[in-house]
Amino acid sequence: MEVTVLVYEAEEGGYWAHVAEMPGCFSSGETLDELRANVVEAMEAWLLNDDGESPAVYEPIARWQVPVPKSALQPAG
C-alpha cells in the first residue's frame, strides 16, 4: 500500500507533512530527508495505537486534481 504524504514549508523554517490516508498523522523536520524519516516514524506510531486495534487506513478509490476557480482566490469585499 502506498499513501499520500502532503509536504509544506513551515513558516518558521523547515517542513511539515501529513499523511492523507491516516487522519491525525503529522510530522515535521528541518530538511526534507529528516522529514521523510520522521513521517515514517509517525506512520509507525499511528499504526501502533494504544488500544491494540489497528486503526482504519482510508485508501482512496480515486485521486483527482481539481483547479480552484479564480473567483475563489479573489479577496472578499
N, C-alpha and C positions, 0 to 999 in steps of 0.2 A: 504494500500500500504506500502511496505517496501522498503527502499533504501539501497544502499551500501555505507558505510562510510569507507574510507580508512584512516588508522591511521599510523602515522610515528613518530619516535622520532626526536625531534628538536635538531639541532647541539648545540644550546645554553642552552639546558636543557628543560624539559617538552615535550609536544607533540603537533602535529598539525594534522589536518584531512581535507579531502574534501569529499563532497557528490557527488558520481559519476553521479547520475541522475540529478543533479542540477548544471549546469555549473556556475562556479564562486562562489560557496558556500563553503567557507573555515572557519575554526576556529582553536583556539589553547587553551591550558590550561597547568597549571603546573602539574596536576595529571590527571589520566585517568577519574576519577569521574568529575573533573572540565571540562575536555574536552567534556565529554558526554553532560553535561548541556549546555555548550557553543555551541555545534553542534546543539542542539535542538533550541536554540535561533537564531542561524544563519539560520536554515531552515525556522523558522517562519518569520524572516525578509526577506528572499529571496522570500517567497511566498506572502508577503505583499509589493510588489513593489510600486513605486510612481505613476505609470500611471493608476492604478485602474484595470489593466488587470492581469489575472492570467498567469504567465509565463508557458511555456511548460515544464513539467517534463518528462524527457525521460525515459520511462520504458523499460528496456531491454527485448528482446524476448528470449534471451539465455544467460547463464553465462558459460564461458569457462575458464579453467586454461591451459595455453599453456606453455610448457617448453621453456626456452631460449636456443638456440643452444650454445654449448660450444665455438664454433668458434667466436660467437658474444661477448664473455666475454674476449677474448684474447686482450692484448694491441695491438694497431695499430703499424705497423712498420715492 
